[in-house]
Structures are given as C-alpha cells and as structure tokens.
Amino acid sequence: MALYFFNTISMDLLVQDDDGIECASLFEVKKLAKRALCEMATHNLTDDNRQTFTVQVRDLLGSQVYTSSLKITAS
C-alpha cells in the first residue's frame, strides 16, 4: 500500500490534503478521486450556471499521479 494525497479545488478554493490515504493501486486512487468529485458536487452546488470541481492526487514524493475534474454547466 502506498500513501496518496487528495487535494481538492472547488470555486477556486484549494484544500490541500496533508494526511493522505493509503491505496493498494492506481485503480483505487482513481475510484476514490471520482467518488470525491461526486461528494463535492453534492455538497457544494451553487446557483452558478457553471461550476468545476477538481481532485489532484499526489504521491508521497509530491509528484502528481492523477487529476480528475467534474464540470457542471446549466442553461
């Protein structure tokens, strides 16, 4: 298991993960990042017609290993 850090960006606010989560594989990292995007959208929707939520995952050395974004557009 390796330690990964899941930073989140919502409404131009970066929340840096300083604790990390142990994951067994990159597949698990991707699954957790996508789940985090769904939770972010559920809890942070505003009246804006456009919102973007992003999760940036880095490893213990600080290298970015995965990024995923969810863009919501309404008209």
Secondary structure, DSSP 8 states (H G I E B T S, - for coil): -EEEEEEEEETTEEE--SS-EEESSHHHHHHHHHHHHHHHHHHH--S-SEEEEEEEEEETTS-EEEEEEEEEE--
